[in-house]
Amino acid sequence: MAMWDQRYEPVIGLEVHAQLLTQSKAFCSCSTKFGQDPNSNVCPVCLGMPGVLPVLNLSLVEFILRMGLATHCSVAPRSTFARKNYFYPDLPKGYQISQYEEPICHGGYVEVELEEGRWKRIGITRIHMEEDAGKSIHDLDVDTLVDVNRCGVPLIEIVSEPDIRSPREAYLYVHKIRQIVTYLGICDGNMEEGSLRCDANVSVRLKGETKFGTKTEVKNMNSFRFVEKALEYEINRQIDLLESGEQVVQETLLWDAGQGIVLPMRSKEEAHDYRYFPEPDLVPVVVTQEWTDRIKETLPEDPTERRNRFVAEYNIPKYDADILTSEKALADYFEAVIRGLKTKSEENCKLASNWTMGDVLRVINTEKIAVSDFPLPPAHLAEMLNLIIGGTISGKIAKDVFEDMLKTRESPKVIVEKKGLVQVSDIAAIETIVDEILAKNRQQVESYLSGKTQVLGFFVGETMKATKGRANPKIVNELLRKKLEGRKE
Amino acid sequence: MPVTIEDVEHIAKLARLEFSEEEKEKFTHQLNQILTYMAQLNKIDTSAVEPLSHVIELSNVFRPDVVKPGLTQEKALKNAPAKTEKFFKVPKVIGER
């Protein structure tokens, strides 16, 4: 539970930056591709050469409208750009193009599930468009090196209301935002690589107090775990200050993951004087009702609604549905598997869920690949499940077939035929083997007859071994029980 | 509200510019002259006029999301006063923005 003095209440607002998956930059036609040779995805516009003009990328507007509509925001009929001025080597123009007084989206919300069935609504103040800065490398002794490739890559900034009351809620909120941007296909949601960045405004106050305390800004929380840890640390730091009669100083702090603490940023006292003014090089964006209607039609199913539908339609547990809908690609995969099933009974849907959550996700996690890069087409997995359901192979053999499918990319039917893995359900054939095993193991038969019925497992194991796992376990069990019980008389 | 020498020093610092005392005084004087001139406009009643954010009556100028080649690395770095083979080189800066 909460790890701080419970007489106090934290007040947290989050700013999330999401890097958009456009092909080209926000205001010029340079590629946004990651990991390129330094200073190779650049042009006079993003290098900030004199006399150049930015031109807005249409996809940036469409992507932010998707986000705004998915988070129940109002869309401004007219919005404008502004220049945020600051001087730093990774920003060749000397200003960042952003939105200030007239953001394109405002007044929305997301809902997070605090615990089973208990939801909390967290307000979204605004979502606006801006551009990323370049990268400075400080490793050298004497100089700083600058790579401008990332300059001008489109970002959206999602600003929450100060509605968040615990590090856990902050974690759930960022998780929700990540789920939405990935569902919308506008951002890859990778916090470790910086495609999704999170800064927090944090203050504490005694419970019942209506005024906010002095806030600090915490930056550099570049993983979900760090969001929770950094906020917990900062809440305790502020409470300790107040309890010892000191004051919280309004400042910007950096989370140091190595030490597990926040440290004041070595900043200039005037750092926050950005002298915003309207960007004269870009014209206003006017969004009509028709435009938002058109975007609305293309929005995917909301992740929470999809989860609820999975529970209702496929009768799978909520736990399963949560995992399966955590990512759109995984939910799509699961539904494609379901579509391939011959019969969609509750039992079969649960089987599909088990294989998707278990075996498919295991491969994805151990290989550290994206769901979209998982090599087996869902139709092949469905075909394999149909073989289990139809009794052609056992669930145990299926594990081997699955591994073979991963290696050879062949269809399960081909693998099963080639390797002769077809389950033996021929009672007469199994009976011959069972009889042999009973004859070979008289001592164990005696044990059984004397009441130690648990040796049945031994006989099942021996029979499966003898048939290389191909015997239908249900028939093996039935036959053995019948034969052993028959000897009791 | 006239511009003071402190305002000029503040703005200069933000822009990483260094001025001599004479220059600071000269700019303070010039900025005040400009603002006095602009102050005449404040006498006009604009309560019924929408603030203007752009002088051209245009909106929605977009480009399609298509990649076009820009400059080569060599050309991008060509005019830099200090560089390595692949990077711009600047005096050491520590800390975040």
Chai-1 contact restraints between the chains, C-beta under 6 A:
chainA,res_idxA,chainB,res_idxB,connection_type,confidence,min_distance_angstrom,max_distance_angstrom,comment,restraint_id
A,T22,B,D65,contact,1.0,0.0,6.0,A-B,restraint_1
A,Q23,B,D65,contact,1.0,0.0,6.0,A-B,restraint_2
A,Q23,B,V67,contact,1.0,0.0,6.0,A-B,restraint_3
A,S24,B,D65,contact,1.0,0.0,6.0,A-B,restraint_4
A,S24,B,V67,contact,1.0,0.0,6.0,A-B,restraint_5
A,S29,B,V67,contact,1.0,0.0,6.0,A-B,restraint_6
A,S29,B,K68,contact,1.0,0.0,6.0,A-B,restraint_7
A,C30,B,G70,contact,1.0,0.0,6.0,A-B,restraint_8
A,S31,B,V67,contact,1.0,0.0,6.0,A-B,restraint_9
A,P38,B,K86,contact,1.0,0.0,6.0,A-B,restraint_10
A,P38,B,F87,contact,1.0,0.0,6.0,A-B,restraint_11
A,N39,B,Q73,contact,1.0,0.0,6.0,A-B,restraint_12
A,N39,B,A76,contact,1.0,0.0,6.0,A-B,restraint_13
A,S40,B,Q73,contact,1.0,0.0,6.0,A-B,restraint_14
A,V42,B,G70,contact,1.0,0.0,6.0,A-B,restraint_15
A,V42,B,L71,contact,1.0,0.0,6.0,A-B,restraint_16
A,V42,B,A76,contact,1.0,0.0,6.0,A-B,restraint_17
A,C43,B,G70,contact,1.0,0.0,6.0,A-B,restraint_18
A,C43,B,L71,contact,1.0,0.0,6.0,A-B,restraint_19
A,V55,B,R63,contact,1.0,0.0,6.0,A-B,restraint_20
A,L56,B,F62,contact,1.0,0.0,6.0,A-B,restraint_21
A,N57,B,D65,contact,1.0,0.0,6.0,A-B,restraint_22
A,L58,B,F62,contact,1.0,0.0,6.0,A-B,restraint_23
A,L58,B,P64,contact,1.0,0.0,6.0,A-B,restraint_24
A,S59,B,D65,contact,1.0,0.0,6.0,A-B,restraint_25
A,T80,B,S53,contact,1.0,0.0,6.0,A-B,restraint_26
A,F87,B,R16,contact,1.0,0.0,6.0,A-B,restraint_27
A,Y88,B,R97,contact,1.0,0.0,6.0,A-B,restraint_28
A,P89,B,V90,contact,1.0,0.0,6.0,A-B,restraint_29
A,D143,B,K89,contact,1.0,0.0,6.0,A-B,restraint_30
A,D143,B,K92,contact,1.0,0.0,6.0,A-B,restraint_31
A,T144,B,V90,contact,1.0,0.0,6.0,A-B,restraint_32
A,T144,B,K92,contact,1.0,0.0,6.0,A-B,restraint_33
A,T144,B,V93,contact,1.0,0.0,6.0,A-B,restraint_34
A,L145,B,F87,contact,1.0,0.0,6.0,A-B,restraint_35
A,V146,B,F88,contact,1.0,0.0,6.0,A-B,restraint_36
A,V146,B,V90,contact,1.0,0.0,6.0,A-B,restraint_37
A,M265,B,G95,contact,1.0,0.0,6.0,A-B,restraint_38
A,M265,B,E96,contact,1.0,0.0,6.0,A-B,restraint_39
A,R266,B,G95,contact,1.0,0.0,6.0,A-B,restraint_40
A,P278,B,S53,contact,1.0,0.0,6.0,A-B,restraint_41
A,V283,B,H54,contact,1.0,0.0,6.0,A-B,restraint_42
A,V283,B,L58,contact,1.0,0.0,6.0,A-B,restraint_43
A,V283,B,S59,contact,1.0,0.0,6.0,A-B,restraint_44
A,V283,B,V61,contact,1.0,0.0,6.0,A-B,restraint_45
A,P284,B,S59,contact,1.0,0.0,6.0,A-B,restraint_46
A,V286,B,S59,contact,1.0,0.0,6.0,A-B,restraint_47
A,V286,B,N60,contact,1.0,0.0,6.0,A-B,restraint_48
